[in-house]
Amino acid sequence: MQNLKIDNMTCGHCAGAVQKAILSVDPQATIKVDLGNREVSVDSAALSGPIADALKAAGYDSRPA
Ligand SMILES: [Cu+2]
């Protein structure tokens, strides 16, 4: 399980874009978005680096929460 803080995930559109970016790395990922805290929990076999890269490419900076 990886918990990520994404400060510029501010609305439902962002939440959708974040989920899409993570699923592009691992279609099997289980993702829980906590929009209020701007945090995402990712249950995935994918490494954190590729997930962070995909988020960055989508315009979202992430860091461990
Ligand atoms: Cu948004």
PDB file of the backbone (N, CA, C, O) and the ligand in Angstrom, with CONECT records:
HET     CU  A 101       1
ATOM      1  N   MET A   1       0.848  -1.205   0.000  1.00  0.00           N
ATOM      2  CA  MET A   1       0.000   0.000   0.000  1.00  0.00           C
ATOM      3  C   MET A   1       0.876   1.246   0.000  1.00  0.00           C
ATOM      4  O   MET A   1       1.795   1.367   0.810  1.00  0.00           O
ATOM      5  N   GLN A   2       0.594   2.150  -0.892  1.00  0.00           N
ATOM      6  CA  GLN A   2       1.327   3.418  -0.933  1.00  0.00           C
ATOM      7  C   GLN A   2       0.337   4.547  -0.653  1.00  0.00           C
ATOM      8  O   GLN A   2      -0.724   4.626  -1.273  1.00  0.00           O
ATOM      9  N   ASN A   3       0.691   5.400   0.272  1.00  0.00           N
ATOM     10  CA  ASN A   3      -0.136   6.568   0.555  1.00  0.00           C
ATOM     11  C   ASN A   3       0.572   7.800   0.022  1.00  0.00           C
ATOM     12  O   ASN A   3       1.707   8.101   0.390  1.00  0.00           O
ATOM     13  N   LEU A   4      -0.134   8.506  -0.859  1.00  0.00           N
ATOM     14  CA  LEU A   4       0.466   9.657  -1.519  1.00  0.00           C
ATOM     15  C   LEU A   4      -0.294  10.923  -1.176  1.00  0.00           C
ATOM     16  O   LEU A   4      -1.521  10.928  -1.080  1.00  0.00           O
ATOM     17  N   LYS A   5       0.453  11.989  -0.994  1.00  0.00           N
ATOM     18  CA  LYS A   5      -0.117  13.316  -0.815  1.00  0.00           C
ATOM     19  C   LYS A   5       0.014  14.046  -2.144  1.00  0.00           C
ATOM     20  O   LYS A   5       1.106  14.131  -2.707  1.00  0.00           O
ATOM     21  N   ILE A   6      -1.098  14.574  -2.644  1.00  0.00           N
ATOM     22  CA  ILE A   6      -1.085  15.278  -3.925  1.00  0.00           C
ATOM     23  C   ILE A   6      -1.755  16.627  -3.699  1.00  0.00           C
ATOM     24  O   ILE A   6      -2.980  16.749  -3.724  1.00  0.00           O
ATOM     25  N   ASP A   7      -0.912  17.639  -3.476  1.00  0.00           N
ATOM     26  CA  ASP A   7      -1.438  18.931  -3.021  1.00  0.00           C
ATOM     27  C   ASP A   7      -2.363  19.604  -4.037  1.00  0.00           C
ATOM     28  O   ASP A   7      -3.295  20.311  -3.655  1.00  0.00           O
ATOM     29  N   ASN A   8      -2.105  19.385  -5.333  1.00  0.00           N
ATOM     30  CA  ASN A   8      -2.943  20.089  -6.309  1.00  0.00           C
ATOM     31  C   ASN A   8      -4.096  19.228  -6.841  1.00  0.00           C
ATOM     32  O   ASN A   8      -4.657  19.519  -7.897  1.00  0.00           O
ATOM     33  N   MET A   9      -4.441  18.178  -6.108  1.00  0.00           N
ATOM     34  CA  MET A   9      -5.643  17.397  -6.414  1.00  0.00           C
ATOM     35  C   MET A   9      -6.803  18.045  -5.649  1.00  0.00           C
ATOM     36  O   MET A   9      -7.039  17.741  -4.480  1.00  0.00           O
ATOM     37  N   THR A  10      -7.513  18.936  -6.327  1.00  0.00           N
ATOM     38  CA  THR A  10      -8.433  19.818  -5.602  1.00  0.00           C
ATOM     39  C   THR A  10      -9.905  19.579  -5.899  1.00  0.00           C
ATOM     40  O   THR A  10     -10.757  20.143  -5.211  1.00  0.00           O
ATOM     41  N   CYS A  11     -10.237  18.766  -6.894  1.00  0.00           N
ATOM     42  CA  CYS A  11     -11.648  18.590  -7.231  1.00  0.00           C
ATOM     43  C   CYS A  11     -11.880  17.206  -7.830  1.00  0.00           C
ATOM     44  O   CYS A  11     -10.947  16.420  -7.992  1.00  0.00           O
ATOM     45  N   GLY A  12     -13.115  16.930  -8.147  1.00  0.00           N
ATOM     46  CA  GLY A  12     -13.450  15.623  -8.701  1.00  0.00           C
ATOM     47  C   GLY A  12     -12.748  15.345 -10.013  1.00  0.00           C
ATOM     48  O   GLY A  12     -12.379  14.207 -10.304  1.00  0.00           O
ATOM     49  N   HIS A  13     -12.565  16.394 -10.806  1.00  0.00           N
ATOM     50  CA  HIS A  13     -11.836  16.204 -12.064  1.00  0.00           C
ATOM     51  C   HIS A  13     -10.406  15.740 -11.790  1.00  0.00           C
ATOM     52  O   HIS A  13      -9.915  14.800 -12.416  1.00  0.00           O
ATOM     53  N   CYS A  14      -9.755  16.405 -10.857  1.00  0.00           N
ATOM     54  CA  CYS A  14      -8.387  16.011 -10.482  1.00  0.00           C
ATOM     55  C   CYS A  14      -8.365  14.566  -9.995  1.00  0.00           C
ATOM     56  O   CYS A  14      -7.495  13.787 -10.384  1.00  0.00           O
ATOM     57  N   ALA A  15      -9.317  14.215  -9.150  1.00  0.00           N
ATOM     58  CA  ALA A  15      -9.356  12.856  -8.602  1.00  0.00           C
ATOM     59  C   ALA A  15      -9.458  11.840  -9.730  1.00  0.00           C
ATOM     60  O   ALA A  15      -8.805  10.796  -9.697  1.00  0.00           O
ATOM     61  N   GLY A  16     -10.280  12.149 -10.731  1.00  0.00           N
ATOM     62  CA  GLY A  16     -10.420  11.254 -11.877  1.00  0.00           C
ATOM     63  C   GLY A  16      -9.139  11.151 -12.676  1.00  0.00           C
ATOM     64  O   GLY A  16      -8.753  10.065 -13.109  1.00  0.00           O
ATOM     65  N   ALA A  17      -8.472  12.298 -12.875  1.00  0.00           N
ATOM     66  CA  ALA A  17      -7.223  12.312 -13.642  1.00  0.00           C
ATOM     67  C   ALA A  17      -6.130  11.548 -12.903  1.00  0.00           C
ATOM     68  O   ALA A  17      -5.327  10.845 -13.517  1.00  0.00           O
ATOM     69  N   VAL A  18      -6.107  11.693 -11.590  1.00  0.00           N
ATOM     70  CA  VAL A  18      -5.118  10.981 -10.772  1.00  0.00           C
ATOM     71  C   VAL A  18      -5.335   9.472 -10.870  1.00  0.00           C
ATOM     72  O   VAL A  18      -4.387   8.705 -11.037  1.00  0.00           O
ATOM     73  N   GLN A  19      -6.599   9.061 -10.763  1.00  0.00           N
ATOM     74  CA  GLN A  19      -6.892   7.626 -10.845  1.00  0.00           C
ATOM     75  C   GLN A  19      -6.512   7.082 -12.219  1.00  0.00           C
ATOM     76  O   GLN A  19      -5.945   5.995 -12.327  1.00  0.00           O
ATOM     77  N   LYS A  20      -6.830   7.849 -13.275  1.00  0.00           N
ATOM     78  CA  LYS A  20      -6.520   7.421 -14.627  1.00  0.00           C
ATOM     79  C   LYS A  20      -5.008   7.249 -14.806  1.00  0.00           C
ATOM     80  O   LYS A  20      -4.552   6.285 -15.420  1.00  0.00           O
ATOM     81  N   ALA A  21      -4.241   8.198 -14.262  1.00  0.00           N
ATOM     82  CA  ALA A  21      -2.781   8.131 -14.392  1.00  0.00           C
ATOM     83  C   ALA A  21      -2.235   6.890 -13.688  1.00  0.00           C
ATOM     84  O   ALA A  21      -1.362   6.203 -14.217  1.00  0.00           O
ATOM     85  N   ILE A  22      -2.752   6.610 -12.502  1.00  0.00           N
ATOM     86  CA  ILE A  22      -2.266   5.435 -11.760  1.00  0.00           C
ATOM     87  C   ILE A  22      -2.661   4.156 -12.496  1.00  0.00           C
ATOM     88  O   ILE A  22      -1.866   3.222 -12.598  1.00  0.00           O
ATOM     89  N   LEU A  23      -3.882   4.119 -13.005  1.00  0.00           N
ATOM     90  CA  LEU A  23      -4.345   2.918 -13.718  1.00  0.00           C
ATOM     91  C   LEU A  23      -3.592   2.708 -15.025  1.00  0.00           C
ATOM     92  O   LEU A  23      -3.529   1.587 -15.528  1.00  0.00           O
ATOM     93  N   SER A  24      -3.017   3.776 -15.581  1.00  0.00           N
ATOM     94  CA  SER A  24      -2.227   3.619 -16.806  1.00  0.00           C
ATOM     95  C   SER A  24      -0.942   2.848 -16.504  1.00  0.00           C
ATOM     96  O   SER A  24      -0.385   2.194 -17.385  1.00  0.00           O
ATOM     97  N   VAL A  25      -0.477   2.925 -15.264  1.00  0.00           N
ATOM     98  CA  VAL A  25       0.722   2.174 -14.852  1.00  0.00           C
ATOM     99  C   VAL A  25       0.331   0.750 -14.457  1.00  0.00           C
ATOM    100  O   VAL A  25       1.002  -0.212 -14.831  1.00  0.00           O
ATOM    101  N   ASP A  26      -0.755   0.623 -13.703  1.00  0.00           N
ATOM    102  CA  ASP A  26      -1.216  -0.691 -13.250  1.00  0.00           C
ATOM    103  C   ASP A  26      -2.742  -0.745 -13.304  1.00  0.00           C
ATOM    104  O   ASP A  26      -3.418  -0.243 -12.406  1.00  0.00           O
ATOM    105  N   PRO A  27      -3.280  -1.360 -14.365  1.00  0.00           N
ATOM    106  CA  PRO A  27      -4.745  -1.444 -14.497  1.00  0.00           C
ATOM    107  C   PRO A  27      -5.414  -2.211 -13.354  1.00  0.00           C
ATOM    108  O   PRO A  27      -6.623  -2.107 -13.146  1.00  0.00           O
ATOM    109  N   GLN A  28      -4.606  -2.985 -12.616  1.00  0.00           N
ATOM    110  CA  GLN A  28      -5.152  -3.787 -11.506  1.00  0.00           C
ATOM    111  C   GLN A  28      -5.147  -3.022 -10.173  1.00  0.00           C
ATOM    112  O   GLN A  28      -5.631  -3.531  -9.162  1.00  0.00           O
ATOM    113  N   ALA A  29      -4.612  -1.832 -10.177  1.00  0.00           N
ATOM    114  CA  ALA A  29      -4.449  -1.096  -8.926  1.00  0.00           C
ATOM    115  C   ALA A  29      -5.798  -0.812  -8.268  1.00  0.00           C
ATOM    116  O   ALA A  29      -6.786  -0.514  -8.939  1.00  0.00           O
ATOM    117  N   THR A  30      -5.811  -0.911  -6.944  1.00  0.00           N
ATOM    118  CA  THR A  30      -6.970  -0.473  -6.172  1.00  0.00           C
ATOM    119  C   THR A  30      -6.623   0.892  -5.582  1.00  0.00           C
ATOM    120  O   THR A  30      -5.612   1.051  -4.898  1.00  0.00           O
ATOM    121  N   ILE A  31      -7.481   1.870  -5.862  1.00  0.00           N
ATOM    122  CA  ILE A  31      -7.162   3.255  -5.515  1.00  0.00           C
ATOM    123  C   ILE A  31      -8.274   3.830  -4.652  1.00  0.00           C
ATOM    124  O   ILE A  31      -9.455   3.704  -4.975  1.00  0.00           O
ATOM    125  N   LYS A  32      -7.888   4.460  -3.557  1.00  0.00           N
ATOM    126  CA  LYS A  32      -8.853   5.173  -2.732  1.00  0.00           C
ATOM    127  C   LYS A  32      -8.435   6.634  -2.667  1.00  0.00           C
ATOM    128  O   LYS A  32      -7.319   6.958  -2.263  1.00  0.00           O
ATOM    129  N   VAL A  33      -9.343   7.504  -3.069  1.00  0.00           N
ATOM    130  CA  VAL A  33      -9.051   8.932  -3.080  1.00  0.00           C
ATOM    131  C   VAL A  33      -9.709   9.596  -1.881  1.00  0.00           C
ATOM    132  O   VAL A  33     -10.905   9.434  -1.641  1.00  0.00           O
ATOM    133  N   ASP A  34      -8.913  10.341  -1.136  1.00  0.00           N
ATOM    134  CA  ASP A  34      -9.422  11.160  -0.044  1.00  0.00           C
ATOM    135  C   ASP A  34      -9.222  12.613  -0.463  1.00  0.00           C
ATOM    136  O   ASP A  34      -8.191  13.229  -0.189  1.00  0.00           O
ATOM    137  N   LEU A  35     -10.246  13.138  -1.136  1.00  0.00           N
ATOM    138  CA  LEU A  35     -10.118  14.473  -1.722  1.00  0.00           C
ATOM    139  C   LEU A  35      -9.943  15.529  -0.636  1.00  0.00           C
ATOM    140  O   LEU A  35      -9.184  16.481  -0.814  1.00  0.00           O
ATOM    141  N   GLY A  36     -10.635  15.369   0.482  1.00  0.00           N
ATOM    142  CA  GLY A  36     -10.556  16.348   1.562  1.00  0.00           C
ATOM    143  C   GLY A  36      -9.145  16.528   2.088  1.00  0.00           C
ATOM    144  O   GLY A  36      -8.719  17.643   2.388  1.00  0.00           O
ATOM    145  N   ASN A  37      -8.423  15.416   2.198  1.00  0.00           N
ATOM    146  CA  ASN A  37      -7.044  15.474   2.691  1.00  0.00           C
ATOM    147  C   ASN A  37      -6.024  15.492   1.560  1.00  0.00           C
ATOM    148  O   ASN A  37      -4.817  15.533   1.798  1.00  0.00           O
ATOM    149  N   ARG A  38      -6.523  15.461   0.324  1.00  0.00           N
ATOM    150  CA  ARG A  38      -5.649  15.441  -0.858  1.00  0.00           C
ATOM    151  C   ARG A  38      -4.665  14.276  -0.775  1.00  0.00           C
ATOM    152  O   ARG A  38      -3.470  14.418  -1.037  1.00  0.00           O
ATOM    153  N   GLU A  39      -5.213  13.123  -0.402  1.00  0.00           N
ATOM    154  CA  GLU A  39      -4.395  11.935  -0.305  1.00  0.00           C
ATOM    155  C   GLU A  39      -5.007  10.809  -1.130  1.00  0.00           C
ATOM    156  O   GLU A  39      -6.218  10.734  -1.338  1.00  0.00           O
ATOM    157  N   VAL A  40      -4.110   9.937  -1.590  1.00  0.00           N
ATOM    158  CA  VAL A  40      -4.527   8.776  -2.370  1.00  0.00           C
ATOM    159  C   VAL A  40      -3.837   7.545  -1.793  1.00  0.00           C
ATOM    160  O   VAL A  40      -2.628   7.554  -1.566  1.00  0.00           O
ATOM    161  N   SER A  41      -4.608   6.488  -1.557  1.00  0.00           N
ATOM    162  CA  SER A  41      -4.050   5.196  -1.173  1.00  0.00           C
ATOM    163  C   SER A  41      -4.057   4.308  -2.398  1.00  0.00           C
ATOM    164  O   SER A  41      -5.085   4.149  -3.056  1.00  0.00           O
ATOM    165  N   VAL A  42      -2.911   3.732  -2.699  1.00  0.00           N
ATOM    166  CA  VAL A  42      -2.782   2.885  -3.881  1.00  0.00           C
ATOM    167  C   VAL A  42      -2.331   1.498  -3.444  1.00  0.00           C
ATOM    168  O   VAL A  42      -1.281   1.337  -2.822  1.00  0.00           O
ATOM    169  N   ASP A  43      -3.143   0.503  -3.780  1.00  0.00           N
ATOM    170  CA  ASP A  43      -2.756  -0.886  -3.550  1.00  0.00           C
ATOM    171  C   ASP A  43      -2.383  -1.453  -4.913  1.00  0.00           C
ATOM    172  O   ASP A  43      -3.247  -1.740  -5.742  1.00  0.00           O
ATOM    173  N   SER A  44      -1.085  -1.607  -5.129  1.00  0.00           N
ATOM    174  CA  SER A  44      -0.600  -1.984  -6.458  1.00  0.00           C
ATOM    175  C   SER A  44       0.751  -2.652  -6.338  1.00  0.00           C
ATOM    176  O   SER A  44       1.519  -2.372  -5.417  1.00  0.00           O
ATOM    177  N   ALA A  45       1.034  -3.543  -7.283  1.00  0.00           N
ATOM    178  CA  ALA A  45       2.357  -4.162  -7.343  1.00  0.00           C
ATOM    179  C   ALA A  45       3.359  -3.237  -8.032  1.00  0.00           C
ATOM    180  O   ALA A  45       4.563  -3.493  -8.013  1.00  0.00           O
ATOM    181  N   ALA A  46       2.851  -2.146  -8.648  1.00  0.00           N
ATOM    182  CA  ALA A  46       3.747  -1.227  -9.358  1.00  0.00           C
ATOM    183  C   ALA A  46       4.632  -0.478  -8.369  1.00  0.00           C
ATOM    184  O   ALA A  46       4.246  -0.233  -7.226  1.00  0.00           O
ATOM    185  N   LEU A  47       5.817  -0.124  -8.829  1.00  0.00           N
ATOM    186  CA  LEU A  47       6.744   0.621  -7.987  1.00  0.00           C
ATOM    187  C   LEU A  47       6.278   2.075  -7.868  1.00  0.00           C
ATOM    188  O   LEU A  47       5.550   2.585  -8.719  1.00  0.00           O
ATOM    189  N   SER A  48       6.713   2.716  -6.800  1.00  0.00           N
ATOM    190  CA  SER A  48       6.296   4.097  -6.566  1.00  0.00           C
ATOM    191  C   SER A  48       6.853   5.046  -7.628  1.00  0.00           C
ATOM    192  O   SER A  48       6.208   6.039  -7.967  1.00  0.00           O
ATOM    193  N   GLY A  49       8.042   4.752  -8.154  1.00  0.00           N
ATOM    194  CA  GLY A  49       8.655   5.645  -9.147  1.00  0.00           C
ATOM    195  C   GLY A  49       7.806   5.812 -10.399  1.00  0.00           C
ATOM    196  O   GLY A  49       7.486   6.940 -10.777  1.00  0.00           O
ATOM    197  N   PRO A  50       7.433   4.706 -11.056  1.00  0.00           N
ATOM    198  CA  PRO A  50       6.595   4.827 -12.256  1.00  0.00           C
ATOM    199  C   PRO A  50       5.239   5.479 -11.976  1.00  0.00           C
ATOM    200  O   PRO A  50       4.714   6.203 -12.821  1.00  0.00           O
ATOM    201  N   ILE A  51       4.675   5.226 -10.805  1.00  0.00           N
ATOM    202  CA  ILE A  51       3.407   5.875 -10.461  1.00  0.00           C
ATOM    203  C   ILE A  51       3.607   7.383 -10.328  1.00  0.00           C
ATOM    204  O   ILE A  51       2.812   8.169 -10.842  1.00  0.00           O
ATOM    205  N   ALA A  52       4.670   7.779  -9.638  1.00  0.00           N
ATOM    206  CA  ALA A  52       4.957   9.212  -9.485  1.00  0.00           C
ATOM    207  C   ALA A  52       5.206   9.859 -10.847  1.00  0.00           C
ATOM    208  O   ALA A  52       4.776  10.987 -11.088  1.00  0.00           O
ATOM    209  N   ASP A  53       5.902   9.143 -11.738  1.00  0.00           N
ATOM    210  CA  ASP A  53       6.175   9.688 -13.069  1.00  0.00           C
ATOM    211  C   ASP A  53       4.890   9.898 -13.856  1.00  0.00           C
ATOM    212  O   ASP A  53       4.729  10.915 -14.530  1.00  0.00           O
ATOM    213  N   ALA A  54       3.965   8.925 -13.770  1.00  0.00           N
ATOM    214  CA  ALA A  54       2.694   9.046 -14.495  1.00  0.00           C
ATOM    215  C   ALA A  54       1.869  10.203 -13.938  1.00  0.00           C
ATOM    216  O   ALA A  54       1.224  10.932 -14.692  1.00  0.00           O
ATOM    217  N   LEU A  55       1.891  10.368 -12.622  1.00  0.00           N
ATOM    218  CA  LEU A  55       1.171  11.483 -12.006  1.00  0.00           C
ATOM    219  C   LEU A  55       1.773  12.809 -12.445  1.00  0.00           C
ATOM    220  O   LEU A  55       1.054  13.756 -12.763  1.00  0.00           O
ATOM    221  N   LYS A  56       3.098  12.866 -12.459  1.00  0.00           N
ATOM    222  CA  LYS A  56       3.793  14.087 -12.875  1.00  0.00           C
ATOM    223  C   LYS A  56       3.419  14.444 -14.317  1.00  0.00           C
ATOM    224  O   LYS A  56       3.169  15.607 -14.634  1.00  0.00           O
ATOM    225  N   ALA A  57       3.384  13.418 -15.191  1.00  0.00           N
ATOM    226  CA  ALA A  57       3.043  13.651 -16.590  1.00  0.00           C
ATOM    227  C   ALA A  57       1.617  14.175 -16.731  1.00  0.00           C
ATOM    228  O   ALA A  57       1.305  14.903 -17.673  1.00  0.00           O
ATOM    229  N   ALA A  58       0.752  13.797 -15.785  1.00  0.00           N
ATOM    230  CA  ALA A  58      -0.638  14.260 -15.811  1.00  0.00           C
ATOM    231  C   ALA A  58      -0.790  15.629 -15.128  1.00  0.00           C
ATOM    232  O   ALA A  58      -1.871  16.218 -15.127  1.00  0.00           O
ATOM    233  N   GLY A  59       0.311  16.117 -14.550  1.00  0.00           N
ATOM    234  CA  GLY A  59       0.282  17.444 -13.947  1.00  0.00           C
ATOM    235  C   GLY A  59       0.152  17.463 -12.439  1.00  0.00           C
ATOM    236  O   GLY A  59      -0.154  18.498 -11.849  1.00  0.00           O
ATOM    237  N   TYR A  60       0.387  16.307 -11.810  1.00  0.00           N
ATOM    238  CA  TYR A  60       0.225  16.234 -10.351  1.00  0.00           C
ATOM    239  C   TYR A  60       1.518  15.806  -9.676  1.00  0.00           C
ATOM    240  O   TYR A  60       2.096  14.769 -10.002  1.00  0.00           O
ATOM    241  N   ASP A  61       1.957  16.617  -8.738  1.00  0.00           N
ATOM    242  CA  ASP A  61       3.129  16.275  -7.941  1.00  0.00           C
ATOM    243  C   ASP A  61       2.677  15.481  -6.741  1.00  0.00           C
ATOM    244  O   ASP A  61       1.772  15.892  -6.015  1.00  0.00           O
ATOM    245  N   SER A  62       3.315  14.331  -6.529  1.00  0.00           N
ATOM    246  CA  SER A  62       2.946  13.488  -5.391  1.00  0.00           C
ATOM    247  C   SER A  62       4.156  13.286  -4.489  1.00  0.00           C
ATOM    248  O   SER A  62       5.305  13.367  -4.923  1.00  0.00           O
ATOM    249  N   ARG A  63       3.863  13.022  -3.231  1.00  0.00           N
ATOM    250  CA  ARG A  63       4.926  12.680  -2.287  1.00  0.00           C
ATOM    251  C   ARG A  63       4.329  11.711  -1.285  1.00  0.00           C
ATOM    252  O   ARG A  63       3.111  11.660  -1.117  1.00  0.00           O
ATOM    253  N   PRO A  64       5.180  10.942  -0.617  1.00  0.00           N
ATOM    254  CA  PRO A  64       4.660  10.000   0.370  1.00  0.00           C
ATOM    255  C   PRO A  64       3.869  10.738   1.449  1.00  0.00           C
ATOM    256  O   PRO A  64       4.315  11.766   1.957  1.00  0.00           O
ATOM    257  N   ALA A  65       2.713  10.218   1.791  1.00  0.00           N
ATOM    258  CA  ALA A  65       1.866  10.863   2.817  1.00  0.00           C
ATOM    259  C   ALA A  65       2.216  10.327   4.195  1.00  0.00           C
ATOM    260  O   ALA A  65       1.619  10.742   5.189  1.00  0.00           O
TER     261      ALA A  65
HETATM  262 CU    CU A 101      -9.445  19.609 -10.113  1.00  0.00          CU2+
END
